[in-house]
C-alpha cells in the first residue's frame, strides 16, 4: 500500500525550503540547468497541498542523462529511471530526506511549459486556486489510499484550469518569468 494522500494547509516555509534546495541545485548543475523552478501546489501561496516540494529543472536536452544525473545523485537524489513519462527524467529524495520530486524537462517543450503556466495562472487567480484546493481535498478524502485514483480524480479539473490558463496567456501575452533559482 502506498503512503496515504494527505493534503495540508499551505506552509510559508515551503518557499524557503525551495530556495535552499534551488541554491544547491544551481551550485551543482551550473549552466546545465537553464531554469530551476518551484512548481506544483507548494509554489502557490495559500494553496493547500501534499507537503512535497516539486522542482522543475529545464535543460537543453534530456539526453545524455549524464549531463545532469551525476550532479543530482551527488546531492542525494535518487533517479527513478523506471518513470514511464518519456518527456521527463524523474528524481526523488533519498529515504528519510525531505519529500521532493524533481522533474528534469527539455526547455521549451510542452511538458516544461505547462507546469509554469498552471502555476502562474493559479498565483494570479486566487479564486481558481481556492477551487483547486477544494477539489484536492475532496479527491484526497475519497482516494486516501489510492494515489493513482487521486491523480485521476482531479485530472479533469486540472485540464479545465489549463484551458482557462491558456486563454489568459493569450490575452496577456504570458511567457515564463525568470528562473526561480
N, C-alpha and C positions, 0 to 999 in steps of 0.2 A: 504494500500500500504506500502511496506517495504521501509526502508531507501535506497536511491539510491546507486548503486555501484559506488564508487569513488576511482580511482587509482591515487596516488600521487608519486612524485619523492621520492627517498629514503631520509630519515631524520636520520642523525647520532645520534640524541638524542634518537632514539628508543632503542639503545643498553644500554644507561644509564637508561632509563625507565624500561627496563627488569631487569637490575642489581639491581635496588632498589626494584622492585617487587619480584625478586628472593630471595633477602635477607630477606624480610618479610615472604615469603613462607617458607624458610628454618627455620627461627626462630619459626614459628607457627607449622610446621609439624615435625621438627626434623628428627629422623631416619625413620619415616613412609615414607617419600619421599626418595626413593633410588636414584632418579635422579630428577633434576629440570632443564629443558632445554628450551631455547628460540628457537622456531620453527617457521615455516611459513616465508613468504616473508620479514617481518620486521627483520628477523635474518640474512639476506644476504646483505652484504654491496653493495650499489649501485643499488639494485633491487627495482623497483617501486612496490608499494604495496597499499592495503587498509590500512589506518592508525590504525590497530588493532594489539595489542601485543598478539601473540599466545604463550602460555606456555604449556609445557607438563610436568606433574608430574607423575613419574613412581613409582608404588607401588608394593609390593609383591603380593597382591590380590585385586581385585576390591570389594570383599565382606569381611567383612562387611563395608558398606559405612561409618558407624560411626567411623571408624578408622581415617578418614581424613575430613569428611564433617563438623563436628563442628568447627574445626580449620579454614577451608576455609570460613564458614559462619561468624565467628568472625572477619575475615579480610574484611567483607562487600561483599563478593562474593555471588552470587545467584545460587543455584543448579537448573539446568534445568533437573529435573527428567523425563520430557517428551521426552528427547532426544531418538530417535529411534535406535541409534547405540549402541548395547549391548556390544561392545568391549571397551567402554569408559564411563566415567562419566563426565558430562559437566557442567561447571560453567561459569557465565558471571559476568561482572561488575554490580554494583548497579546503578540505574538510576542517571545520572549526573556525574558518575565517568569516568575515562579514559577507552576507549573501550579496553576490554580484553577478550580473550577466553582462558579458562583454561581447558585442556583435561587431565583427570586422566586415565592412562592406566596401564595395567599389564606389569611389566618389562619382557623383552624378547619376548613379543607377536609380531605377525606380525604388528599389528596396532601401536605398540610402536616403532618398528624398522624403519618402512617406513618413517615417518617424519624426523628422524635423517639422514637416508641415503639420502633422497631427499635434505635436507638442506646442508649436507656436500658435495654432488656432485655439487650442484649449487655454493657453496662457492669456490670450486676448479676449476670450469669450467665457467668462465665469459661469454663465447660465448653462452652457454646454458642458463645462467641467462638472457642474453640480448634477446634471442629468447622468453623466458618465459615472459619477460616484454612486448614485442610486442604483444604476444597472449593475455595477460591480458588486455592491453589497448584496443585492438580490441574487445574483448568479453565484456568489461565494456561499451564500446560505443554502442554496439548492444543490450545489455541486462541491461541497466542502471537501470531500474525499475523492474527487474526480477532477484533476487539474485539466485534462483534455476537455471534459464536459464544460468546465468553467470557461475555458477559452472559446469553445464553440458557441456557448450560450450568449456571450457578449459580442460575438463577431458581427452580427447584423447591425448592432448599434455602432460599433467601431467604423464599419464601412459607411454608414449613414453620416457619421461625423466627417469622415474623409471626403465624402461627396460635398458636404457643406463647406469644408475647408478648401476644396478645390475651387468652388465658386468664389469664395472670399479671396483666395490667392489671385485669381484672375482679375477681380475688381481692384485690388490694392497693388498688384504687381509684386506679390510676395517672392522673395528669394531668401535663402537661409542667411541669417546674420553671421557674424564672425564665430569661429570655433570657440567652444567653451573653455578649452584648455590648450 
